Structures are given as structure tokens and as C-alpha cells.
């Protein structure tokens, strides 16, 4: 039911890297499967260059299919591994994933994965892993049919999230889940200060990259086959960046506010990693303050702007407070609020393990505090764009409905004539689409004079 199709297997027929790359992948996965860390800072330089594609495919693939892999592992093991052997558990998950989802010869998937336990100093586990994986080879149809009786396993999502998706989008939840389970396309944003996307599309084709224009963002292109960013013509010089099409629409929403006001004062709150800030600076002559509470992620914003030869004031501060504000109001504010990430699971599949249902009320409360704290910083007549990469309504249209109800001088000005997304209260909702954009919510609000 969930075996990879020829299209989803594209790019996975990479050279097998042996035991060492599997050990590295297992160690990278331990924090995720134990709920103590993520793949956010995954470093593929811990493996030799020829194995990096395999390493990343394994790590992200296991996270993408984790509910099913763990259910199968439970069927295969007579006794669960002890907590101190989470690395062996990770090897078993890697082996199952290779057999069911990757174009790796079965003998290599079994032999190299089981043998990798020796490099962990746990030779006892080689026999256990070998036995489990060989049993899966023999009994895969029956085992898969058994675990797929659980909808959460069959759809590769935690039960609480499937319930939330079904409640929010009763006609679309299965489509959303399916989109979450496929890797998102590699989407580019051209730097309009250095050219237009038609000219850059020609450069891509000349350099051997097939691509197409995005349907909704005038600056976006989608690569038919992902590649290393350094292989993109002009990437190092700042001609192009990687950014999902849905994320590019923030600048489009702020355009009517900023274009008539050269030099306008703009706040990008919660700005890291800096893609939206950079896009605003590429399009408009504005005085931008980019603020984030995470100084490590703020450094990434600095690197992004430096590569693109753009300048902004970067500030390490908490947007729920005002001790950083100098009292000068902003013409526009972009609030890309912390959220569940439920619209970008395909790019961050570890969300399936790390996010909990109990997180959602806390995130909703944080979003509410950010809205209330930042709104008075707008000048009368100024505009705020509220954005999330979520598809959960309590973070999106319901959040904005509550804000408008308690904020007398706020009115919604989200355009309804645009071609993207669907009406969602005072905003617009994009749902994740295969081979297209991620899931995002946008609402534009104006402060009345």
C-alpha cells in the first residue's frame, strides 16, 4: 500500500554506503525516536561525500514513515529493546525502511544494517536485526496488512493529528495526509534585483536543470529534480534562493502597503531563517528591522542577507515584549508566528513524532500574545500580515477571528480575488499540494486611524 512509486523513488537509487553511513543515520535518528531532538540541524558532513544523499534519504525517509516502521518493528521483535539500545532500534527502523521504501538491494539492506551494530559496539544485535529483517522479507504482505488496520499506521500520521485534520478539513484531510507523506519539491525564488524568472529559467535549462514557473508567485520556479544549491547558476552570487511558493506570497500581500512608501519602516517579527525578510528587501526599498528570539537562528538570517547583498537591522529580542522597541511606529509588520508546522510536515517529517496535541493550545496562546503585543506598534493606517505554516484552524482563521473581535481598530484587508488558496474567515488558507506549495495561512489586517 505504501511502497514507493517510480516517481517517488527518483533520486533514491544512490550508491549504498555500507555500515558506516547506517551507523551515522541511526545516531542522528535516536533523538527523534526518543522525542528529545529533531533533524533541524542534521549535518551530512559526518559521512563521506558520496554517501550524503543516502544519509539524508534514510534519515528523512524514516521520519516520514515512522508510524508504520515502528508498528512493524513491534511485530518483528519478541521483546522490545531497552532504552539504552535506542541506536539498535534506529537501525531496525532503517532496515525496514530500506526494504520497503528504498531502491537498495535486499541483501545490502539486511546485511549492512545488521552488520552496522558491530560499529556501535553491540555485536549481539547483529543476529536480532538479521532475523527481524529476514522475517520481514518472508512475511511482508501479512505483516503490512496487519499493522495497516490502524489508520494512523496506514496514513503515516499520529492519531491526534489525523483527528485534527479531519475536524478542520472533513473533505480534504486524506489529501492533506497524502501530501504530507511525499517529499516537497525544490522551489526557487529569483532575486528580482538581479533579473527576472524567465531569464533565470533559461539559465537553468542551459545548465541542465529542468524547471517550471510557479502558478502563484511571480518570482518562483520549481525544479523537476532537486539538486545541491551550489549547482544552481548564480546561487553564491545571490541570483536565487530556495523558498517554497507559499512562503513567497507574504511579500505579495505586503506589496500594496510598501510599494507606495519608499523607505517605509517594516518589522519582520520571528524572522528566522530570513527568507521572507530577504524577499521583502529584494522587492522594496524599505527600512527593515528583523527580530528573532533565537540568536543562533538569527545568525542564519545574517548569512542569508550577506549572500544576497542586502541589509537590515537584526535584533535578538522577544516579540512578546516591547523593551526592544524605540517608540517609532512601523508602516508594516510581518508576523510569521510560531506554529504547529502542520502545513510543512513533508519538509520536516520529524514533526510527526515531536509535535503533541498538548502543544496546540500553548501555541495558540503564544500567537495571541504576539498579535496583541505587536499591534500597537503599527502606525494608524499601517498593515500587518499574520502568517503560519499550519493547516489547523485554531491557529489560523479562528485565531484572527478572535483577534478582530477584541481589537476595535483592526479590520481585515486580505484580498479575496487572488488565485491561490481558499477563503478562511478573514484570511486565506493554502493546503499542501503534491508537487506544488506547502500549507500556509495568511491574513492581512489594517489599523484604522
N, C-alpha and C positions, 0 to 999 in steps of 0.2 A: 504493500500500500504506500509506503513512504520511501521506496528505493529511488535513488536519484535518476532523473530522466537524462537523455543525452544532452539536452540544453543545460541542465543544472550541473552536469558533470564537466562542462567545458572548463578547461584550465586546471582540472584536478589530476590529469594524467601526468603527474610530475614524478621525477626520479625518486625512488624510495631511498630514504636517508639512513636506514638501519636503526640500530638500537639507540644510539646517542640522541637522535632527534626525538625519539619517542620518550626518552627519559626527560628531556627538556620540556616537552609538551605536558607530560604528566605533572612535573613540578609546577608549571605555570597554571595548571588546572586545579591543583589542590586548594588554593584559596577560594576559588569559585565554588567547588563542590562542597566545601565546608562552610560556605556563607561568610567568609572572612575577607574577601577581596574580589577584585574584578579583573577584566582584561584591559582596562583603560590604559595601563602603562606597559602593555605587552612589548617586550624587547626581543625582536627576532635576531638581533646580533649575537645572541648567546649560542646560535648554531651557525655552521659554515654557510656561506652564501648560497651554495647550490641547494641547501635544504630549507631555506627560509620560506618559500612558498608552501612547501609541505607542512612545515611547523605551524604557520598561521592557519592553513586549511584545517589541520587537525584540531587546533585549539578552538577556533570559531565553530567548526562543524560539530564538535562535541557539545558545546554550549547550545547550539541551535537545536540539537536533537536530544538534549539531556533527559527530559522526562521519559522518553522511550528507552534510552540506553540504560537508565537506572532500573526501570521496570524489568528489562531483560536480564540485567546483572543479578537482580534478586531471584529470578527464576533459575539462573545458572549456578549460583553459589549455594552450597549446602549450609554454610554458616557465614554470615556477614563478616567482612574484615574488621579488625579492631580500629579504633580511631587513629592510632599511631601508624596505621598502614593505609592512610588515605592516598598515598602515592601509588600503591598497588591497585587500589580501587580505580584511580585515574587511568592506569594502564589498561585495566579491563574495559573501561568505557571507551578508551581509544581503540582497542582491538575490535570491539563490537561495531564501532562507527566505521572503521576501515572495511570490515566485511560487508556491511550493509549499504554504505553510502559513498565509498571511495573506489576509484579505479586502481586499486592496488592488488596485485596477485594475492590470492588467499594464503598461499604458503608463506609469503612475506608478512602479511598482516598477522598471522598466527605466530610464526617463528620469531620474528624480530620483536614483536610486542612481548611475548613470553620471555625471551632472552634478555630483554631490557631490565627485567627485575634484578639480574645479576649486577648491573651497573648501579642499582640502588642499594646493593649490599644485602639483598633479600632473595638469595638463590632458592629458598624454599617455595617462593611464589611462582617460580617458572612452571612447575608441574601443575599448580592450580590454574594458572592462566591458560596454559596449553589445553588442559582438559575442558575448561569452560568454552573456549573459542572453538575447539573442535566439535564440541556438542552443538554449539550454535550452527556450525556448518551443516551438521546432520539434521537438525530438528528446527531449522529457522522458520519454516512455514507455520508449524504448530505453535512454536513459542511466540511468534509475532501475532498470530491470531488471538492467542490467549491474552497478551498484555494490551492489545488494541481494543479489548472490551471496555476499557476505561477511556472515556472521551478525552480526558486530559493527556493520556499517553498517546492516543491516536492522533490528536491535533497538536501535540508537542507544546502544550501550554499548561501552566499550573491551573488547577480548577478555579481558584478565586478569580483569576484573570479572565478565563473563559466566561464565567458568570457575569463579570463586569462588562465585558464586550457585548455579550448577548443582551444585557439590560440596556446598554447605551445604544446599540445598533442592531435591533432584532432582525432586520432584513440583510445586514451586511457582516455579521460577526464571523461567519465562516470564511468569507472572502478576506477579511482582515487577518484572521489567523493564518490562512494560506499565504498571504503576502508576507507576514512576519517570518515565515519559515523558509523564505527564499532570500539569498543574498541580494542586497540592493545594488542597483547599477552604479557605476562610477560616473558621477555628473560633475561637469566643469563649469566655472564661471569666468568668462573673459573679463579682463581689465579694460573697461571702456576708455580709459585714459590712454591706452596703448593700441587701440584698434577695435574692430567690430567682430562679431562672432562669425559672420560669413567668411571674412578673410581668414580668421583663425581656423575655421572648418577646413578651408583649402590647405592650410599648413599641416593640419592633422593628416589629411588624406595623402599629401605629398610625402609625409614621414611614415606612412604605412599604417595609420590608425583609422579605422572606420568609426564614424560618429554620425549623430543626427542632431538636429536642433530640438531644444526643449519646446514643448507645446505652450507653456505659460510664461516662463521667464524669458525676457528678451535678451538676456546675457548668458543663457545656459545651453550647454551641449551635453549629450550623453554618449559615452564611449560604448561601442559594441562589445569590446573586450577590455576589462580593467588592465592597467599597467602600472609600473612604478612611476611615481610623479617625475622623477628625474628624466624619464624617457619622453616627457611631454615637451614639445618645442616651446622654448621661451619660459619654462616654469621658473628656473633660477633667476631670470631677469624680471619676473613679476608680470608676465603677459597673461597668466592664467592661474586660477586657484581651483581646488576641489571643494565643492559645496553642493548639497542636494538642492534640487529645483525648488522644493517647498520653502527651504530656508532663504532662498534668494528673493522671495516675494515680500519680505519685510521692507526692503529698500523701495520696492514698488509702491507699497502702501504709504510710506513716508514721503515719497516723491512730490505729491501735490502740496505738501506742507513746506518742504525745504527748497524746492526749485525757485520759488519767487523770492526767497530770502537768502541771498548770498551772505556768507559769514554768520549764518544763524547758529545759535548756541544749542547743542544737542547733547543729551545724556544717553549713553548706552549702559544701562544698569545690568549687572550679571552678564558681562560682555564676553567672558572666555568661552571658546578659544579664539574668538575675534573675527570670524568670517563675516558676520553681519556688519560689524564696525568697519571692516575693510571695504565692504561693498558700498556702504554709505559714502565713504571718503573717495572711492573711485568715481561715484556719480555726482557728488555735490560738493560745493565749496563751503564747508561748514567748520565750526569750531567744536570739535568732538571731545567730550570727556568720557573715557571708557573706564568703568568701575567694576571691580570684582572683589569678592571676599576671600578668594583663594590666590595667594601670591604666586604659587607655583604655576597655576593655570594662567595667571596674568602675564607671566614671562612668555608664555606661548603667544599671547596677543602681541607682545613686543616683537617677537621674532617674525610673526606674520606681517606686521606693518613694515618692518625693516625690509623684508624681501620685496614688498610691493612699493617701496619708496614713498610711504605715506606717513603722516604724522598726526598724533593725537596726544592728549594728556591722559596718561594712565594713572589710576589711583587704586591702591589697595584699601578697600573700605567696605563696610556693611551697609547695603542699601535699605535695610530696615531701620537704620538710624539716620540722623542728619548732622552729626558732628563734623562731617567732611565737607558740607555744603557752605559756600561762601556767601550765600544770600542772593546771588544773581539768578533770576528765574531762567528756565530753559524754554526755547521755542518748540522743542520736540523731545520726547522721551521714548526710547525703545526699551520695554521691559520684557526681556526674553526670560520668563520666570522659571525657576527650578520646578521640575515636574516629574511625573512618573516615568517619562520616556516611553510610554506605551505606543507611541507612533513611530519609534525608531528601533524597535526590537530587532529588526532584520540586520541593522548595523551594529547593535550592541546586544547580542543574544544572551549574554550573561544576566541581563535584566530578568529573564525568566526565573532565575534562581535567586537573585539578590533582592528583588523588589517583593514586598509583602503587602497584603491588603491593609494592614495596620498603618502603612506609610501614607496612604492616600489622604486621610483626614489631616495629618500633620502637614502635608504638602499644601493642601487647600488652605489651611490656616496661615502658612507662610506666604502664599501668594496673596492672600487677603491683606496681610500686614504690609507687603511690598506696595501694593496698589494704594493703600491709604497713606503710606508714608511719602511716596513719590509724587502723588497727585498735586499737593500744594506747591511743589517746586516748578510746576508749569506756569508760564505767564498766561493771563487771560487771553483766550483765542488760540493758545497753543494746543498741540495734539500729542497723544500718547498712543503707541501701538503696543498692545498686550499680545504676547505670543507664547505658545507652548508647543513642545513636540509630543503632545499627548492626544489620545482619542477618547479620553474619559470625560464625560460631560460635566462632572462636578469641578473639574479643573478649568473648564473652558466656558461654554455658554452660560452654565449655571453660576459660575464664579463672577462673570461680567454682569449678569442679571442682578445678582446681589449687590455688586458694587454700584451700579446705576441707581438702585433703589435707595441706597444710603448716601449718595453723593449728589447734592442738589444741582451743582454747576457742571455736571458731566452729561454729555449727550453722545450717542453712538453715531459715527460717520463712516462706518465700514461700507465700502462700495458694494452694491449688490449686482452690478451689471458686468462684473468680471467673469472670465470664462472658467476660473479654477474654483474647486471646492463646491460646497453646498451651503445654503443658508443654515446658520445655527444660532438662534437667538439674535443677539446684536452683533454677531461675528460671522465668520465663515470657517467651515471645517473641511480640511483635506484628509482623506483616509489613505493609508498606504496602498500603493498600486504596484503590482509586479512590473518590472522594467520601467518604472516611472518614479514619481515623487514619494517621499516619506509622508507620514501622518503628522499634520500640523493644525493648529488653531490660531486664527488671527482676529483681533477686534481693534478697530481704530476709534478712539474717543477724543472728543474736543472739550476743552474747558471754556465754558461760556464766560463772557466778560461781565 
